[in-house]
């Protein structure tokens, strides 16, 4: 493939991603999701208050919902190692470059 075609493909993909995110933000998707979470929280608070008023033995864990997702797997571990290696290489490369420039200026 020609470099220009690769560049154009990458720019097009980034543009499509941008339009998707922009459309989601303008359509109110994020606000809707946050409102849904707030409504769910209000329902749980009312349920908690109702159970306290009726004298039930309450446990806070019954009213909290853990919706966090665990994305740890081998691929993310490899990606993290790869990212750390790139970060370290760039940091060391920049430090050495600045030391060379410093010696040239002095």
N, C-alpha and C positions, 0 to 999 in steps of 0.2 A: 504494500500500500504506500501511496505517496504521503509524505508528512503533512501536506496541505489538507488532504482528505481526512487524515486522522484528526488533525486540529479542528476541522469543520465539524466532524462527528462529535468530538468532545464538547465543543461549544454548543452544538445543538442539544445534546443531552443535558448539559447544565441549564440551558434555557428552558427546556421542558420541565426540569425539576423545579426551577424558580417559579414558573407559571403555576405548577401544581401547588406549591406551598403558598404562593400569593393568593390563589383562588380559594384555598382552604381557609386562610385567615380572613379574607373578605366575605366569605359565605357564613362566617360565624361558627364554624365547626369547633374551634377551641373554646369559645365562650359557651357553647352548648354543652360541651364535655365538662367544663368547670361548673356550670349550673347544675348539671346532673349529679355531680359529686356533692355539691352543697345541699341539694334536696335530699340525697341519701343520708347525709350527715344529720340533717334536721329530723328525718324520720327516726334515726337511731337514737337521737337525744330524747325525742318524745317517747319512744319505747322504753328507754332507760328510766325516765321520770315516772312513767306509768308503772313499771315494775317496782320502783322504790315506794311509790304511793300505796301499792297493794301489799307491801311488806315482803316481797320475794327476796330471797338471798341472791344478790347480784354479783356478777364477776365482770370486770371491765373487758376481759378478753372476749366475752360473748357479744360485745357491742362494737368491737374494733374489727375491721376487715383489712387483712393484709393483701393488697392487690399488686404488690411489687413482684416483678418477674426476675428470675435468675437467668442471666444469659451466659453464664460461665460454661464454656466447653473448650475442647482442644483448639478449635479454630480461633476463638477469641484469645486464648493463651498465646498461640503462635503470632497472631496479629499484634498483641501487646509486646511480645519479645521483639518482633520486627520493628515496631514503632520505637521502642527504647533504643534499639541498635542504631536506627537512623538518627534519632535525637542525639545520641552520644557521638556518632560520627560527625554530624554537622557541628556540634558544639566544639569538639576537638579541632575540627578543620578551621572553623572561624577563629578560635583562639590562636592557632598556629599562624593563620593568615595575618591577624592583627599584630602578632609578635614580629613577623617579617616586615610588615609595613612600618612598625615602630623602629626597627633597626635601620631601615632605609631612610627614614626621616631624621634619625639622630645623627 
